[in-house]
Amino acid sequence: TYNCIGLVYHKQKIYDKALEYFNKALDISDSVLGKDSLDSATSYNNIGLVFCFQGNFEKSLQYLHCALSIINKRLDKKHPIIANTYNNLGLVYSYLKQYKVALEYYNKALDIRLAKLGENHPDIADSYNNIGFMYFSQSMYEEALAYYSKAINILKRGVGEKSLYTAATYNNIGLVYANINMNNEALNFYNKALKIKKTFWRENHHEIANLYNNIGHVYCKQKDYRNALVYLKKAFEIQRNYVDD
């Protein structure tokens, strides 16, 4: 129950409260089940993610490696929980801009997920997106596009065309095309993402502002300054007045 409460606070980005409840859960599991229990590993994973989002990457890695050590002792090496921990470690190293290390962990997660979940599971799309972003961050745009395309094919078959996950992947593909100056393709994918996100978010949400900003920059690159100003002004007005609720 403490873990569940912590997860709610985590989703709300109230990280201090999330840590408080995750640590309560950890104290109980350590004292009742032992420090090497899977319940303790779950708490270590949760705490590690909170520290990651707080920017305390050293502590995050410490807790995630504790979780991984326990899980490796208790479960099959190809268990999905191990894949999730690898994925979390990849996330931390991506924030640290250690992209090759992050890519190693993301690929480990992908190997397990493919073996256990099959090619068409949404978690596979998640792994493809993560790997794509690592290549994008290293300006390896052809590789990034290949993985984002794999992700979008799974998402369209699974969660559907109108999912936020699909919209995020369309945005990722748009970013790749913008960086290789395929501006019409970039606009196409940004507008696909925008259309979906407008069904989930109000007009003055920061997610909408981010897409307006992306579209504005592409118009600027095309020297279509009139449209660039329209979209960049929209982005500016939203960002100026936005309150995260």
Order of alpha helices (4+ residues) and beta strands (2+ residues): alpha-alpha-alpha-alpha-alpha-alpha-alpha-alpha-alpha-alpha-alpha-alpha
